[in-house]
């Protein structure tokens, strides 16, 4: 039946002025709009969007999106106090959503995450609109695993109660991983229900993330790397990311390859990185730590030889699809990752796209160092890594196609 003329309200709790919102929402909407869907986008923006410069940026982005078939509306995001602020945002979103559904004759609401899904649930009850719950992670479990909430505490109970009602009403569920679906399929609210389901991992715009020999030469000259084997980590520090274990790994890596270099691309504390390196006797000439604009990240990835990412292993991360895996592979980098994160084990076990760390031991680190160097030296690793990205993480052929297929199933039901 196609998507031509079908009217969809997309709700995101990420702001579109934030790089994360722009990179993880707009590309999909743009591609689906090309297939005929008519989008109304509702997002929640941080305070800077309501200052003079931010207002100008919003207006410019609104015009750009309008030209791409996306009508954008935004509300203010409130952070503190946590529970009252979130309730306020839900009520504001519901009020705005009610007017948008009526005015734009919305047929379906695509809710990206738990808080947008709570808004979508209210709209479904009021208007009978179709609903997709795009489960970006296990919200309550993530907060418990991060030690922000106590299991059984008030925020946890409120979130799980809302989640049960959402699962009992939604027409479709999107998960980031295959592994999490058999688990949540048996949760209260979803158990025994016939709902559409699609696995859509965090995908990458392969036209932006790609290897460039020119960029590699330029960045390596800038960093004075010469022909040194370079490992890169791109992302946040601490929290979910096992920063200390990544530092441990590199210290072991240098025992195998003394002239190796670790490139940290992070907006986190550079002093934190320097302290970790110093405490492991890694000299300042053996690592670099930079904060770079998101548009420059692919060129720095091209300067490296392998991509590193160790992530906390816990129940909530079974539902996780690390975006950096796809970005590394798209730029031709084999992976150095730990086991137990979403579907990522299969990247190593089935796709042979790098090395997998199980127990974070020094012996494992040294063996991984040998293996990853052999992959880079002996084979055409860049093209094979890129091929994996094309088959698993392409924003167009994987992400947009699967969303389009799901939209058609839900709208035709």
SVG drawing of the C-alpha trace seen along z (x, -y; Angstrom):
<svg xmlns="http://www.w3.org/2000/svg" viewBox="-11 -37 69 54">
<polyline fill="none" stroke="black" stroke-width="0.4" points="0.0,0.0 3.0,-2.4 3.3,-5.4 2.2,-8.1 0.2,-10.7 0.1,-8.8 0.2,-11.2 2.6,-10.4 3.4,-12.2 6.9,-11.4 7.7,-12.2 11.3,-12.4 12.5,-13.4 15.8,-14.3 16.2,-17.8 16.8,-18.4 19.5,-21.1 21.5,-18.4 23.8,-16.3 22.2,-13.1 18.7,-14.2 19.8,-15.3 21.8,-12.2 19.4,-9.6 16.0,-11.1 16.2,-13.4 17.9,-11.1 15.2,-8.5 12.4,-11.0 14.0,-12.4 14.2,-9.0 10.7,-8.0 9.4,-11.3 10.9,-10.5 8.8,-7.4 5.7,-9.6 5.0,-9.8 3.9,-13.2 5.6,-13.8 4.8,-16.1 7.8,-16.1 7.5,-17.0 10.7,-17.3 11.7,-18.5 14.5,-21.1 17.1,-22.1 17.1,-25.7 19.6,-27.0 16.9,-26.5 15.0,-29.3 17.8,-31.8 18.3,-34.3 20.9,-32.2 19.0,-29.0 15.8,-30.5 17.5,-31.5 18.9,-27.9 15.5,-26.5 13.9,-28.7 16.6,-27.8 16.2,-24.1 12.4,-24.4 12.7,-25.8 15.1,-23.1 12.9,-20.4 9.8,-21.9 11.5,-21.7 12.0,-18.0 8.4,-17.3 8.7,-17.5 6.7,-19.9 8.6,-20.5 7.2,-21.7 9.2,-21.8 8.6,-22.2 10.9,-23.0 12.6,-20.0 12.6,-20.2 15.1,-18.2 14.7,-18.9 13.2,-17.8 13.2,-14.6 9.8,-13.0 7.7,-16.3 9.7,-17.7 9.0,-14.5 5.3,-14.5 5.1,-18.2 6.7,-17.4 4.4,-14.5 1.3,-16.7 2.7,-19.4 3.4,-16.9 0.0,-15.4 -1.6,-18.9 0.4,-19.8 -0.1,-16.3 -3.9,-16.6 -3.9,-19.8 -1.4,-18.3 -3.4,-15.1 -6.6,-17.0 -5.0,-19.7 -2.9,-17.4 -5.3,-14.4 -2.6,-12.1 -3.1,-8.4 -0.2,-7.0 2.1,-8.1 5.8,-6.9 7.1,-7.3 10.9,-7.2 11.4,-6.0 9.3,-5.6 8.3,-9.2 7.1,-9.9 5.3,-6.5 3.4,-7.7 2.3,-10.7 1.4,-8.5 -0.7,-6.3 -2.8,-9.2 -3.3,-10.2 -4.3,-6.6 -6.9,-6.5 -8.3,-9.8 -8.3,-9.4 -7.6,-5.7 -4.5,-6.5 -2.1,-3.7 1.0,-3.5 4.6,-2.3 6.7,-2.0 10.3,-2.5 12.0,-0.9 15.4,-2.6 16.4,-0.7 15.0,0.6 14.6,-2.8 13.9,-1.6 16.6,1.1 19.1,-1.4 18.6,-3.8 19.0,-1.0 22.1,0.4 23.6,-3.1 22.8,-3.4 20.6,-6.5 17.5,-4.7 16.7,-2.0 14.8,1.0 11.4,0.8 11.7,-2.9 9.0,-5.4 10.6,-6.5 11.2,-2.8 7.6,-1.8 6.1,-4.7 8.2,-3.8 7.4,-0.1 3.6,-0.8 3.6,-3.2 5.6,-0.6 3.1,2.1 0.2,0.0 2.2,-1.1 3.0,2.6 -0.6,3.5 -1.8,0.9 0.9,0.4 0.3,1.7 4.0,2.4 7.4,2.6 10.8,1.7 13.8,3.1 17.5,2.4 18.5,6.1 17.3,9.6 18.4,10.8 16.0,8.6 12.8,9.5 12.3,13.0 12.7,11.4 10.3,8.5 7.9,10.6 7.0,12.3 6.6,9.1 3.2,8.2 1.2,6.2 2.9,7.8 2.6,11.5 0.1,13.3 -0.6,10.2 -0.2,10.1 1.9,7.1 4.1,6.2 7.8,6.3 11.0,5.1 14.6,5.1 16.3,1.9 19.8,1.4 21.4,-2.0 22.3,-2.7 24.9,-4.9 24.8,-7.4 27.4,-5.7 27.8,-8.7 29.2,-10.6 31.1,-7.7 33.5,-6.3 37.3,-5.8 39.3,-8.5 43.0,-8.1 43.3,-11.8 41.7,-12.4 43.8,-9.6 47.1,-11.2 46.0,-14.7 44.9,-13.6 47.9,-11.4 50.2,-14.2 48.4,-16.5 48.7,-14.1 52.3,-13.2 51.5,-9.5 53.9,-8.4 53.3,-4.7 52.3,-3.9 49.5,-1.4 46.6,-3.6 43.6,-2.5 40.7,-4.9 37.9,-5.3 35.1,-7.7 32.5,-8.6 31.7,-9.4 33.7,-8.6 32.6,-6.4 29.0,-5.7 28.1,-2.9 31.6,-3.0 34.4,-1.1 37.0,-3.8 39.5,-2.3 39.3,1.1 40.0,-0.5 43.0,-2.2 44.1,1.2 43.7,2.7 45.9,0.2 48.6,0.5 48.7,4.2 48.6,3.5 51.7,1.5 53.5,4.4 52.9,6.2 53.4,3.2 55.4,0.5 55.0,-2.3 51.1,-1.9 49.0,-5.1 45.6,-5.5 43.4,-8.3 40.6,-9.4 37.8,-11.4 35.6,-12.6 33.8,-15.6 34.5,-14.2 37.2,-15.3 40.6,-15.3 42.2,-15.5 40.5,-12.2 42.1,-10.6 45.5,-12.0 45.3,-10.7 44.3,-7.2 47.2,-7.1 49.7,-8.4 48.7,-5.9 49.4,-3.1 52.8,-4.5 51.5,-5.5 53.5,-8.5 52.0,-11.6 53.5,-10.7 51.5,-7.4 48.0,-8.9 46.0,-11.9 42.8,-13.2 40.6,-15.5 37.2,-17.1 36.2,-17.4 32.9,-18.5 30.7,-15.6 31.3,-16.4 35.0,-15.8 34.7,-12.4 34.9,-10.3 38.2,-11.8 39.7,-11.0 38.4,-7.5 40.1,-7.1 43.4,-8.0 43.1,-4.9 43.6,-1.2 41.1,0.3 38.1,-0.9 37.8,-0.3 34.7,-0.2 34.2,1.5 30.7,1.2 29.2,2.2 27.6,5.6 24.2,5.7 20.6,6.6 19.7,3.2 22.6,3.5 21.1,6.6 18.7,4.1 21.6,1.8 23.0,1.3 26.1,-0.9 26.2,-3.4 30.0,-3.5 30.2,0.1 28.6,-0.9 30.6,-4.1 33.9,-2.2 33.0,0.4 31.8,-2.1 35.2,-3.8 37.0,-0.5 38.0,0.3 38.0,3.7 36.4,3.8 37.9,4.4 34.7,4.9 33.6,6.8 31.0,9.6 27.4,9.4 26.3,6.1 23.1,6.5 23.8,8.4 27.4,7.3 28.9,10.7 27.8,11.8 29.9,9.1 32.9,11.0 31.7,14.6 29.7,14.6 31.1,11.7 34.7,11.9 34.8,8.1 37.4,7.9 38.1,9.4 35.9,10.0 37.0,9.6 35.2,11.9 36.9,11.4 39.1,8.3 42.2,10.2 45.7,9.1 46.2,12.4 43.1,11.7 44.3,8.2 47.6,9.4 46.0,12.0 43.5,9.5 46.4,7.1 48.1,9.9 44.9,10.8 43.9,7.3 47.3,6.4 47.3,9.6 43.9,8.7 45.2,5.2 48.5,6.4 47.5,9.5 44.1,8.8 42.0,6.2 40.4,5.3 39.1,1.9 36.9,3.2 35.6,6.2 34.7,3.9 33.0,1.5 31.1,4.5 29.8,5.5 28.5,1.9 26.8,1.9 25.0,5.2 24.0,4.5 24.0,0.8 23.2,-1.2 20.7,-3.9 18.9,-3.6 18.9,0.0 18.5,1.3 17.1,-1.4 14.7,-3.3 13.6,-0.2 12.7,1.7 10.8,-1.4 9.0,-1.7 8.0,1.9 6.7,1.6 4.8,-1.6 3.0,0.2 2.1,3.2 0.7,1.0 -1.2,-1.4 -2.8,1.4 -3.9,3.4"/>
</svg>
